[in-house]
Structures are given as structure tokens and as C-alpha cells.
Amino acid sequence: MAAASELFYAEGVQSVGIDRVIEHAGVAKATLYSAFGSKEELVRVQGLSFTDPGFRGCAFVGAKAEARPGGAVDEVADEYRAWLHGLFAGLAQEAGATDPKSLAQQLVLLYDGAGISAWLDRDPSAEDAARAVAAALVSAAIPDAADG
């Protein structure tokens, strides 16, 4: 997984063949396929960290930008986005937001913007700024329990 993440993130999903991943990881082809099934499944588990010195934005954004429309990588990126929106909406609903879908959309936009800012500005403090804005958004979206 680490080898795939490193190569995909640095060079792009379409530029890196599965044989390079296997060679870089030092594993047998059968091991990789039994664990993940395909190159597309490796893409599915990519993550991001604003503070990583090599941070280059969301791996799914890069993968989708290179993907063939309607292809497996495109589909995986779409599934990730649906999961992300669902995660934020579910958390907003559990927290008691008056409009969970709207809050989720705002938080996803903030999340995306923070990632792009951290990457393009080479400034991991975007995470702290995003947390402050998220706290304000959440406070505005959730009615005060004392009022209810």
C-alpha cells in the first residue's frame, strides 16, 4: 500500500503501471492481487495529510483528473466523493444541525479548499484555518441546546 501511495501520488495513477508498484513494494504479483484485486482498488484507499512534506493535494482529485470518463478510477473517485459527502451529512445530522445537507456541502467545500490551499501555498497551517472556519459553520448550523 505504501509503495502504491508513494508512486501514484508522486507520478499520477495513469503514469504508474502495476508492475512498477509490485517492484517498488518488493511483493509478488499474486500477493498484491490477492490483497487489492486491481490497481483501481489501490486508488480507493489513497489518503491525504496536509503536514506531509510531499503533500500534493487530494490523491482522488489527481486520479480523477487523469481518469478516463466512466472508467474504474473515475468510478472509485466518484464513490469516494459520495462517501465524503455522506460522512459529513451523517455527522451533521447526528450533531443536530438544522440543515445537515447544507452543512455537509459547506464542510466538503471547506475540506477541498483547505487541501488545495495547503498544496498550492505549501502551507500546512491551512488545516488550522479550516478547523476554525468549520467550528464557526458548525456553531451556526446547530441550535443551542439551551434554547430547546
N, C-alpha and C positions, 0 to 999 in steps of 0.2 A: 504494500500500500504506500509506504513512504517513497519508494522508488518511482512509482507511478505519479504520485503527487508532485514530486520534485521535477520530473521531466515534463509532465503536462502543464504545470504551472509556469515553468521557465520557457518552454518552447511551443506550447499550444497542443491541444489534443490531436488535431489533424496531422501535425508535423511529426508526431511520435508514433512509431509502429509498435505493435505488441511485442515484437521480438526485441526491440530496444529496452522495453520495460523489463522483460524477463532477464535480459543480460545485465541490466543495471541492478536488478534486485538479487541476481545470483540464485534464482529458483528455476525449477523445471517447469516447462510449459504446462504440463499436466497439473502441477501444484497451483499455478495461477488460475487456470481454467476451473479447477475444482473449487477454488475459494471464491472466485468472482464471476465466472461464466463467460465474460467478454470484456473487451476494452470499455464498452459503454457502461458496464457495471462499475468499473473502476472510477469513471467520471462521476457516477451517482454519489460516491462517498467523499468527494473533494470538500474541503473546508476552507476557512479563511481566518487569518489572525492579523489585525491591524499592526501589532507590535513586531511582527516577524520582519527582520531586515530585508528580506526578499519579497515582501508583500506587494502584489501587483493587482489588487482588486479581487473581486469575487471570481473564483475559478469557473463558476457556472456562466457568468457573463462572457468570459473569454471563450468557453466551449460553445456556447450558443452562437456567438458571432462567427465562429468558424464552421458551424454545423450546416449540413445540407438540410434545407427545409423539409420537415416531415420525416427526417431520419431518426435513428435511435438516440443520438446525442441530443438533438433538438427536443425529442420527447422527454428525455431524462431531465433536461433543463426546465422544461415546462412543468414536469412533476415536482421538481424542487421548488419552483415558484409557487405552485398551488399549495405545497406543504408549508412554505414560509407564510403565505397569507393566512392559511388555516391555523397555523400556530399562533400568530398574533391575534387573530379573531377569537380563538378559543380562550387565550389568556385574558383578552379584554372582556369577554363575556363573563368569565369566572370572577374577574375583579369587580364586576358590576357596572361596567361602562353603559351609559345610556344609549350609545350607538356603537356597538362593538365593531361592526364592519367598517365604519368610517375611521375609528381609532386605529384599527388594524392597517388600513390603507395609509394613514399618516405615518405610522411607525415603520411600515415597509419602505416608504419613500425616504424616511429619515435614515434607515438602515442602509439603503442603497447609496444615498448621498454621502453618508459618513465613510463608506468603503471607498467610494470614488475619490473623495477628498483626501483620505489617508494615503491612497495610492498616488494620485497626481501631484499632491502637495508634499509628498514624502513626510507626512506629519501624523504620527500615531496618536497625537492628542485629539484628533477628530473623534476618537471614541469617547473621550471625556465630554466634549462639547455635545455630542449626540446624546449621551446619557442625561445631560442637563435639560436638553430640549425634550427628550422623551418623558422625563419626570414632569415637566410642565404640561405636556399633552395629556398624560395620564391623569394628573390632578384636575385638569379642566374637564375631562371626559367622565370622571367618576364622581357622582354626587356625594357630598359629605354625609357620612353615616349619621352624624348628629342631627341632620335635618330630617332624616327618615324616621 
